[in-house]
């Protein structure tokens, strides 16, 4: 099981950790939410647990709890700019459907 980061996403993780002044990496996860059932979570972390799975790309660490990894296996985290908007984008091959607003998904 694996999750990857693009180079652009890794650069943004480094940028945000530098701005925060601390941190191990970025934690990706899923939670029950929205009309389709699941929503992504993303937060910067200062500590990991013994259960966490860690992946490193371009010097940036991705931290994932085992329950979320089932839903995120094969996902690529990218950082995109679309017009005036920019942000992290989850490219998850497991997604079967998304809600119209793009906030939630199901597998």
N, C-alpha and C positions, 0 to 999 in steps of 0.2 A: 504494500500500500504506500502511496506517495502523493505528495502535493508539491507543485513547483512554483517558483517565482520567475517572472521575466526580469531582465536587467533593469528596465524602467521601474518596476515595482520595488526591486531591491534598493535602488537609488532613493526612492521615496521613503522607504523604511529607515534607511540611514539618516536621511534628512530630518525626519520626525523625531528619531531617537536623539539626534544631536541637539535639536531644539528643546527636547524635554530635559536633557542633561543626564539621562540615565535610561536603562532598559536593556533587556536581553534580546528582544525581538518583537515580533507581532504574533498575536494569538488569533487563529482562525477557528470558527466554530459554527454551529447551527443551533437554532432555537425554534420552538414551536411558535408560529406567528403567521399572521396574514390569512388571506383567503385560500391560498394553495397549500398551506400546512407548515412549511419551514422557511426560515429566513436566515441569512448569513449574519455572523457577528465578526467584528474585527476590532481588536484592542491591542494597545501596546502593553507589554508585560515586563515586570521587573524580576519576577521569580518563576521558576518552573517547578512542577511536581515530578515525582518518580514515575507517575503514570503517563505523563505527557510524551508525545512523539515529537522529535525535533528534526527539522530538515534545514539544510543550509544551502543557499544559492547566492552567488556573487557577494559573499560575505555577510548576507542577511539571514537571520534565523527565523523560521516559521515554527510556531508551537501549536500543537493540536492535541486535544484530549481524545482518548480512544473512541468514545461514543460518536464524536463528530467525524472522525476519520472515515467511518463507514460511509457517510454521505458525501465526503469530500475527496475520496480516493480518485486520483487522476485529474484533479482540478488544477488549473493554472491561474495564479493571481497575477493580473497585469495592472498597469497604471495607464489610463487613457485620457486624452483630451479630445472632447467633442464640442466644437464651437467654443462657447464661453465656460463650459463645464469641464471639470477634471475630477478624477477619482479612481479608486481601485475598482477593478472589474473581475468578477469570478467567471472563469470559463470552465464550467463543470459539465463533463460529458455524461454524467448520470441523470441530469435533469430531464424529466419526461414532459413537464408542463410548467408554465409560469403564469402568474396573475398578470392582468393587463398593465398594472403600474410597474411591474418588474421587481416588487419588493419581496415577494415570496415565491416559492417553487415547491414541486413535489417530485419524488423519485419513484 
